[in-house]
Amino acid sequence: MVRVMDDSESAATSELVITAFLEGDSWYKKPDCVERLNGDRSGNTLVGMIGKTIDCMLVAEAEDGELVGAIGVVYSDDGPAHLTMVSVPARNGRKGIGKSLVKAAEELAAKHGKREMQMSVVSSRNERLLVWYEQQGYSRIGSEKPCYWTQVIQECHVGQVLYQPMHKVIFPSQDACH
Ligand SMILES: CC(C)(COP(=O)(O)OP(=O)(O)OC[C@H]1O[C@@H](n2cnc3c(N)ncnc32)[C@H](O)[C@@H]1OP(=O)(O)O)[C@@H](O)C(=O)NCCC(=O)NCCS
């Protein structure tokens, strides 16, 4: 089940996000990245982002109540909605959780009147992730560009890592996400 994160779950969700982006072999960042959420596992940084840089944090909950994934959604800006921090730690990977999170985020954005989802996907050494999004209906827009995000890329690697803008036209669905 994918639902809105409760503030009381912010520490557990932060742990999920930080872990997913540190481990596994599908992520570009090993030599180049900083920890997501500045490595803050307390939940304070994540809660502080809600209503500012993201509108909603969704979590995936397993049948036994364990939180197994998370995704941030931005839908209050003008223009397309955005996805961020799509996170499924490797111990629960390849079970379809990531795809269900993306689908729920699209449905939430559509409920808020959005017709298009857009995001910047780090693409250096990360072709598999671009293909993963393409399998979910996303298209590459234009060419790759250098990342200047110090919340993601180490200062010394800023400008060397590339990202690929991607987008998808989304439509309201009758399936509720929460
Ligand atoms: C990307 C991520 C969210 C995928 O989550 P997931 O729950 O494992 O993905 P799903 O189970 O929904 O999709 C599985 C498909 O993704 C691909 N995939 C995922 N992990 C893979 C791996 N380690 N090796 C090969 N393919 C992989 C495969 O195509 C797989 O399909 P298959 O099992 O039928 O072969 C997860 O790996 C993750 O959190 N990665 C680190 C953080 C990150 O890069 N986030 C995205 C930032 S934009």
The ligand as an SDF file (V2000), in Angstrom:
LIG
                    3D

 48 50  0  0  0  0  0  0  0  0999 V2000
   15.3620    2.7360   -8.7080 C   0  0  0  0  0  0  0  0  0  0  0  0
   14.5810    2.0580   -7.5890 C   0  0  0  0  0  0  0  0  0  0  0  0
   13.5980    3.0560   -6.9720 C   0  0  0  0  0  0  0  0  0  0  0  0
   13.8310    0.8680   -8.1840 C   0  0  0  0  0  0  0  0  0  0  0  0
   12.9650    0.3310   -7.1900 O   0  0  0  0  0  0  0  0  0  0  0  0
   12.4510   -1.2030   -7.2610 P   0  0  0  0  0  0  0  0  0  0  0  0
   11.3390   -1.3100   -6.2730 O   0  0  0  0  0  0  0  0  0  0  0  0
   13.5910   -2.1240   -7.1150 O   0  0  0  0  0  0  0  0  0  0  0  0
   11.9410   -1.2720   -8.7630 O   0  0  0  0  0  0  0  0  0  0  0  0
   10.7320   -2.1660   -9.3030 P   0  0  0  0  0  0  0  0  0  0  0  0
   10.7340   -3.4610   -8.5720 O   0  0  0  0  0  0  0  0  0  0  0  0
    9.4900   -1.3730   -9.3280 O   0  0  0  0  0  0  0  0  0  0  0  0
   11.2020   -2.3610  -10.7930 O   0  0  0  0  0  0  0  0  0  0  0  0
   12.0330   -3.4850  -11.0610 C   0  0  0  0  0  0  0  0  0  0  0  0
   12.6710   -3.3120  -12.4010 C   0  0  0  0  0  0  0  0  0  0  0  0
   13.6570   -2.2900  -12.2970 O   0  0  0  0  0  0  0  0  0  0  0  0
   14.8680   -2.7720  -12.8820 C   0  0  0  0  0  0  0  0  0  0  0  0
   15.7970   -2.9930  -11.7630 N   0  0  0  0  0  0  0  0  0  0  0  0
   15.6580   -2.5510  -10.4790 C   0  0  0  0  0  0  0  0  0  0  0  0
   16.7390   -2.8800   -9.7570 N   0  0  0  0  0  0  0  0  0  0  0  0
   17.5690   -3.5350  -10.5910 C   0  0  0  0  0  0  0  0  0  0  0  0
   18.8540   -4.1310  -10.4360 C   0  0  0  0  0  0  0  0  0  0  0  0
   19.4930   -4.1080   -9.2530 N   0  0  0  0  0  0  0  0  0  0  0  0
   19.4000   -4.7250  -11.4970 N   0  0  0  0  0  0  0  0  0  0  0  0
   18.7630   -4.7510  -12.6820 C   0  0  0  0  0  0  0  0  0  0  0  0
   17.5600   -4.1980  -12.8900 N   0  0  0  0  0  0  0  0  0  0  0  0
   16.9680   -3.6020  -11.8610 C   0  0  0  0  0  0  0  0  0  0  0  0
   14.5000   -4.0270  -13.6020 C   0  0  0  0  0  0  0  0  0  0  0  0
   14.0470   -3.6740  -14.8850 O   0  0  0  0  0  0  0  0  0  0  0  0
   13.3700   -4.5570  -12.7860 C   0  0  0  0  0  0  0  0  0  0  0  0
   12.4650   -5.3480  -13.4930 O   0  0  0  0  0  0  0  0  0  0  0  0
   12.6060   -6.9410  -13.4020 P   0  0  0  0  0  0  0  0  0  0  0  0
   12.7390   -7.2760  -11.9290 O   0  0  0  0  0  0  0  0  0  0  0  0
   11.3280   -7.4310  -14.0180 O   0  0  0  0  0  0  0  0  0  0  0  0
   13.8250   -7.2560  -14.1770 O   0  0  0  0  0  0  0  0  0  0  0  0
   15.5380    1.4920   -6.4890 C   0  0  0  0  0  0  0  0  0  0  0  0
   16.4930    0.6290   -7.0870 O   0  0  0  0  0  0  0  0  0  0  0  0
   16.2870    2.5700   -5.7410 C   0  0  0  0  0  0  0  0  0  0  0  0
   15.8170    3.0940   -4.7300 O   0  0  0  0  0  0  0  0  0  0  0  0
   17.5070    2.9040   -6.2240 N   0  0  0  0  0  0  0  0  0  0  0  0
   18.4030    3.8640   -5.5580 C   0  0  0  0  0  0  0  0  0  0  0  0
   17.8600    5.2670   -5.5480 C   0  0  0  0  0  0  0  0  0  0  0  0
   17.5660    5.7830   -6.9370 C   0  0  0  0  0  0  0  0  0  0  0  0
   18.3760    5.6840   -7.8490 O   0  0  0  0  0  0  0  0  0  0  0  0
   16.3610    6.3840   -7.0830 N   0  0  0  0  0  0  0  0  0  0  0  0
   15.9010    7.0020   -8.3050 C   0  0  0  0  0  0  0  0  0  0  0  0
   16.3540    8.4140   -8.3130 C   0  0  0  0  0  0  0  0  0  0  0  0
   15.5800    9.3530   -9.6150 S   0  0  0  0  0  0  0  0  0  0  0  0
  1  2  1  0
  2  3  1  0
  2  4  1  0
  2 36  1  0
  4  5  1  0
  5  6  1  0
  6  7  2  0
  6  8  1  0
  6  9  1  0
  9 10  1  0
 10 11  2  0
 10 12  1  0
 10 13  1  0
 13 14  1  0
 14 15  1  0
 15 16  1  0
 15 30  1  0
 16 17  1  0
 17 18  1  0
 17 28  1  0
 18 19  1  0
 18 27  1  0
 19 20  2  0
 20 21  1  0
 21 22  1  0
 21 27  2  0
 22 23  1  0
 22 24  2  0
 24 25  1  0
 25 26  2  0
 26 27  1  0
 28 29  1  0
 28 30  1  0
 30 31  1  0
 31 32  1  0
 32 33  2  0
 32 34  1  0
 32 35  1  0
 36 37  1  0
 36 38  1  0
 38 39  2  0
 38 40  1  0
 40 41  1  0
 41 42  1  0
 42 43  1  0
 43 44  2  0
 43 45  1  0
 45 46  1  0
 46 47  1  0
 47 48  1  0
M  END
$$$$
